[in-house]
Amino acid sequence: MNYCSCCAATVTLRVPEGDTVPRYVCNQCGTIHYINPKMVVGALAEWQGKILLCKRAIEPRLGMWTLPAGFMEMAETTAEAALRETLEEACATIELAELYTLVNVPHIGQVHMFYRAHLPAPVFAAGIESLEVALFDEADIPWDDIAFRSIAVTLRQYFADRAKGEFKFRTYDLGPRAQF
Amino acid sequence: MNYCSCCAATVTLRVPEGDTVPRYVCNQCGTIHYINPKMVVGALAEWQGKILLCKRAIEPRLGMWTLPAGFMEMAETTAEAALRETLEEACATIELAELYTLVNVPHIGQVHMFYRAHLPAPVFAAGIESLEVALFDEADIPWDDIAFRSIAVTLRQYFADRAKGEFKFRTYDLGPRAQF
């Protein structure tokens, strides 16, 4: 951020009075521009025991597999975001169950959430952000080509819970990826 | 938003190519300025059966009672946000239990989350955003003066669950408040 989005004057990164965190503050109109974490919401949809995954057609992680998910928009609920993203990325209409995982990714200012869901029929196609969409048995999950760790964490929890016959909401915190 | 925060040129609200939602797009450098929902995170802390509430010293809902909560910051987890807000607003150091409620408030672009927590000793004070901080028995909760519906929903769930002896994570969606 270089300029104030209200008045176009320059901004300075400083701690406002009564605050504890540096913010971009306008040098002319005084507007404080807050930057907060974003939510990424998606769905783990199952059809006859198989899981719906999308191969990413966009960066980051182009060519790797993900659960359908994306940035939550204004004026929608977390459930609506999960349904919309699944429709956009996998052209699939799913039936949502409960919120299943919440994964903090603080070093990139994101919180990822995934719902469990039921795909009522094997009807899907690659949306504009996907190269390919497919159903995977647990044994065929491409673990080495999963796009994001929050996806892998959610899938692993799912298969462990499914084996026990009981699904339980859980939260996770991820640190930065090891560089080597 | 009137001006681009990157280059200070004017912006136009339009649907970018390949998108479905109107965004503020810079007329000069082309930057797309996304606006996404924000998270408000707090804690429901109990000491010897009593609940820690804060009387708000700031708008909105100045003078009304709330659970300690506030906007999640970059580079922190949801749990860290709940601990920080409780320390800031109630000067209390709590021990967090699990995430307990997630409340969508789509008409204002917010998602509220509350953790259950234990206050290890009745040590607290009004932080700069609170007029007063106090512990309430269930029978003394000021239901008519609760600042936000997400707080009331969370407290009601808590007392119902406590009576049953089992706490369960739940999600809620709130619509606009009735105007009359």
Interface residues (C-beta under 8 A of the other chain):
Chain A: M1 N2 Y3 C4 S5 C6 C7 A8 V11 G18 T20 V21 Y24 H33 Y34 I35 N36 P37 K38 M39 F71 M72 E73 M74 A75 E76 T77 T78 A79 E80 E88 E98 L99 L102 N104 P106 H107 G109 V111 I128 F169 T171 D173
Chain B: M1 N2 Y3 C4 S5 C6 C7 A8 V11 G18 T20 V21 Y24 H33 Y34 I35 N36 P37 K38 M39 F71 M72 E73 M74 A75 E76 T77 T78 A79 E80 E88 E98 L99 L102 N104 P106 H107 G109 V111 I128 F169 T171 D173
